[in-house]
Amino acid sequence: MGSRIQLYFTKYKQDGFARTGSLKTWRREISTPTIWFGLSVIERYDFQHTVLSVNNAECFLANAYDLLSQDKNGERRRLIRDLATKMCFKCDSGGFQTTKRETKLTVKQVYSLQRELECDIAVQLDFPLNPQASRESNRTKIDRTLKNLEEVLAINDKLSILPVIHGYDKKMLDYALRKVGDILGHDPPAVGVGSLVPLLMTSKGSGRVGGKRRVIDTLIYIRQKLPETFLHVFGAGGTMAYLITFCGADSFDYVGWVQKAGYGVIQLPGVSDRFISKRKKRKTLSEEEKKKLLECACPACRQYSLSAFQDRSSHARLLRAIHNVYVYQTEIWRIRESIKEGTFREFVFERLKNSVWAPLLRYADTQLVRLGAYPSRYKKIDAYI
């Protein structure tokens, strides 16, 4: 199945709720789990093209709202077309941005741009929920998102369309999933999950709907309901990616790599943001972390000393960006390998043992053990905790 949205998912190997697989779009296949590196509408062409190309990035994303509102000279479209010759391209609708800025976009506007760019995956125009809003208000947004799905499917003649669901509890999720199934005539072979970023960021009102634990509960619940479905999570890249993969996500975004490099951030596997130069209230690299950085095999670290990454020059920023993207892309390859080997649980606990996400990982692990996701030797939470 999957013909109406032109997406077909095949699961290969499963370890707990984490899986490897392949998502077939209208024109190519994508190995999973995968990460989509977001393009910036204000960063120059050569910077982004260089960083993603030298790292052999597999996937990137752009945003229809940003392209329609800010790409006046077409430079971002040119970058997209060049990158799309060698990488998979997902075009988000910009639902989050339109809601935040109270700007109206139509399904036809978004789809026309997505078709012009011939993206591998076209995300339907959706309406993210607000944790501060009433249940009735959020239900209206879910219904508008469902209506938009029907509308884009009616005009689509080519692209792979990714349906988007939202919900802060089982009742909301059941409603959205049932309606998507009714529209398609079967369970969705692929679905995107939105409205989770405010919960991860502890935004105002997030506690009302369950906070960070609600993200874990949501992903585990959807994975139980749709065990064979490709599951994309919007806005949950970075270090959080280990945790959502642990809970069954197949795909996620990382849109902050340009900004973080500009701020002077250095990323390491399983470690939150670090700075080379000392700054007030900012964590600098420890001696152990500096040693890890010196051992890094990325295109930037192989050629330059640590001092070259420190200043605020455009060259230092480029080096930081190359390094950071390399870390996340190579971690994806390691994640796939650990799932294939049946060691992903050990891998993710090792990666997050000193992370702020460690308590949430313990919570997720407890849920998965209770559900019987692991062999008998994992029934007790072990020395990682």
Helices and strands as residue ranges (DSSP letters): E 8-15, E 18-24, E 29-32, E 34-38, H 45-54, E 59-63, H 64-70, H 75-83, E 88-92, H 95-101, H 107-117, E 121-123, H 135-155, E 161-162, E 164-165, H 170-184, E 190-193, H 197-200, G 206-209, H 211-225, E 230-233, H 240-246, E 251-254, H 257-263, E 265-268, E 271-275, H 287-294, G 306-309, H 314-341, H 344-351, H 358-370, G 376-378
